[in-house]
Amino acid sequence: MRYNFVRWIVLGLLAATLSGCGYNDFQTKDEATKAAWGEVVNQYQRRADLIPNLVNTVKGYASHERETLEAVTAARSRATSIQVTPEVLNDPAAFQKFQQAQGELSSALSRLMAVSERYPDLKADTSFRDLQSQLEGTENRITVARQRYIASVQDYNVLARRFPTNLTAMMFGYDVKPSFTVENEKAISTAPAVDFGAKK
């Protein structure tokens, strides 16, 4: 009888200690980052699903733009071949690989859209315009989803680094999570050179 009483007191103290040290906050914020990440992946998948129709539509008008069309198809294949699991959130190298593949796909899509500018009939095609509009909407959703994920990771990382919850993070292995970064950060931090003296 006394053993059970002591055991319940110890369990009660342990529960109070865990809740006071941020353990439950880690669970909540970890789940929030997973949910935010799920939305990012969902929007990237939506974009990937639009690409085959877009490529086929462009191919109907500009089949000789083979190199651009193949680049988009290859970039889509690389982006969708990466297994996206919640574990990616805790693996900076895997996260970087995923981010790089999505960046390559964005770049290939930009080149494809630039190609469309050379073909007035393609730009006038209803299917192409609808796909272009859906793609633009998806890109906006990707931006919003990434912003929400970044905010969620920031909340989690602050908890993981702030005292005294950083002690709980160390004890239970809650490492800081990687966030999205700009691939060409060094390039965009350098101001472009502007020469007003250049003659046309």
C-alpha positions in Angstrom: 0.0 0.0 0.0 2.7 2.4 1.0 4.8 1.4 -2.1 1.8 2.4 -4.4 1.4 5.7 -2.6 5.1 6.6 -3.0 5.0 5.5 -6.7 2.1 7.8 -7.4 3.8 10.7 -5.7 7.0 10.1 -7.8 5.0 9.9 -11.0 3.1 13.1 -10.0 6.4 14.9 -9.4 7.9 13.6 -12.6 4.8 14.7 -14.6 5.0 18.2 -13.0 8.7 18.4 -13.7 8.2 17.4 -17.4 5.4 19.9 -18.0 7.3 22.7 -16.2 10.5 22.1 -18.2 8.9 22.5 -21.6 8.5 18.9 -22.5 4.8 19.3 -23.5 5.7 22.5 -25.4 8.2 20.5 -27.5 5.5 18.0 -28.4 3.1 20.8 -29.4 5.7 22.7 -31.4 7.1 19.6 -33.0 3.7 18.6 -34.3 3.1 22.2 -35.5 6.3 22.1 -37.6 5.3 18.7 -39.0 1.8 20.0 -40.0 3.3 23.1 -41.6 5.8 21.0 -43.4 3.0 18.8 -44.7 1.4 21.8 -46.2 4.6 22.8 -48.0 5.0 19.3 -49.4 1.3 19.3 -50.4 1.8 22.5 -52.4 5.0 21.3 -54.0 3.1 18.1 -55.1 0.3 20.2 -56.5 2.9 22.0 -58.6 4.5 18.7 -59.8 1.0 17.4 -60.8 0.4 20.5 -63.0 3.7 20.2 -64.9 3.0 17.2 -67.2 -0.1 19.0 -68.7 1.9 22.2 -69.0 4.8 20.5 -70.8 2.4 18.7 -73.2 0.6 22.0 -74.0 3.8 23.8 -74.7 5.0 20.8 -76.8 2.0 21.1 -79.0 3.1 24.6 -80.0 6.9 24.6 -79.5 8.0 21.0 -80.0 11.4 22.1 -81.2 12.1 23.6 -77.7 13.2 20.1 -76.8 16.0 21.1 -74.4 13.7 23.3 -72.3 11.0 20.7 -72.1 13.4 18.0 -71.2 14.9 20.2 -68.5 11.5 20.7 -66.9 10.7 17.0 -67.0 14.1 16.0 -65.6 13.8 18.6 -62.8 10.3 17.4 -61.9 11.5 13.8 -61.8 14.4 14.7 -59.4 12.1 16.8 -57.2 9.5 14.0 -56.9 12.1 11.2 -56.4 13.1 12.5 -53.0 11.3 10.7 -50.2 9.8 13.4 -48.1 9.3 12.2 -44.5 9.1 14.0 -41.2 12.6 12.8 -40.5 13.8 15.2 -43.3 13.0 18.0 -40.8 15.7 16.8 -38.5 18.3 16.1 -41.2 19.9 19.3 -42.5 21.6 17.5 -45.4 18.3 15.8 -46.6 16.5 19.1 -46.1 19.1 20.9 -48.3 18.8 18.2 -51.0 15.0 18.6 -51.0 15.3 22.4 -51.2 17.9 22.2 -54.0 15.7 19.9 -56.1 12.7 22.2 -55.7 14.8 25.2 -56.6 16.0 23.5 -59.8 12.4 22.8 -60.7 11.5 26.4 -60.1 14.3 27.5 -62.3 13.3 25.1 -65.1 9.7 26.3 -64.9 10.9 29.9 -65.3 12.7 29.0 -68.4 9.6 27.2 -69.8 7.5 30.3 -69.1 10.1 32.5 -70.9 9.8 30.2 -73.9 6.1 30.8 -74.1 6.7 34.5 -74.6 8.0 33.6 -78.1 4.9 31.9 -79.2 1.8 34.1 -79.4 -0.5 31.2 -80.4 0.6 29.3 -77.2 0.0 32.4 -75.0 -3.5 32.7 -76.5 -4.3 29.0 -75.9 -7.0 28.6 -73.2 -5.5 25.5 -71.8 -2.1 27.1 -71.4 -3.5 30.2 -69.8 -5.5 28.1 -67.3 -2.4 26.0 -66.5 -0.3 29.2 -66.2 -2.9 30.7 -63.8 -3.0 27.5 -61.7 0.8 27.4 -61.6 1.0 31.0 -60.5 -1.6 30.3 -57.8 0.3 27.3 -56.6 3.6 29.3 -56.5 1.8 31.8 -54.2 0.5 28.9 -52.0 4.0 27.5 -51.8 5.3 30.9 -50.6 2.6 31.1 -47.9 3.2 27.5 -46.8 6.9 28.1 -46.6 6.4 31.3 -44.5 4.2 29.4 -42.1 6.8 26.6 -41.9 9.6 29.1 -41.2 7.5 30.7 -38.4 6.8 27.3 -36.9 10.4 26.3 -37.0 11.4 29.6 -35.4 9.0 29.0 -32.5 10.4 25.5 -32.1 14.1 26.5 -32.3 13.6 29.4 -29.8 12.2 26.8 -27.4 15.1 24.4 -28.1 17.7 27.1 -27.5 16.2 29.2 -24.6 17.0 28.4 -21.0 15.8 26.4 -19.2 14.0 24.5 -21.9 17.3 24.0 -23.7 18.1 21.6 -20.9 15.1 19.5 -21.8 16.1 19.7 -25.5 19.5 18.4 -24.7 18.1 15.7 -22.4 15.6 14.4 -25.0 17.5 15.1 -28.2 15.4 17.9 -29.5 17.8 19.5 -32.0 17.1 22.8 -33.8 15.4 22.2 -37.1 16.7 23.5 -40.4 14.7 26.3 -42.1 14.3 27.4 -45.7 17.1 29.5 -47.0 17.8 31.4 -50.2 20.1 29.4 -52.4 21.9 32.4 -53.9 22.1 34.3 -50.6 25.6 35.5 -51.3 24.6 36.8 -54.8 21.5 38.7 -53.6 23.3 40.3 -50.7 25.6 42.1 -53.2 24.1 45.2 -54.6 23.9 45.2 -58.4 26.2 47.5 -60.3 24.3 50.3 -62.0 26.0 52.4 -64.7 24.0 55.4 -65.8 26.9 56.4 -68.0 26.5 53.5 -70.4 25.5 54.4 -73.9 22.8 52.5 -75.7 
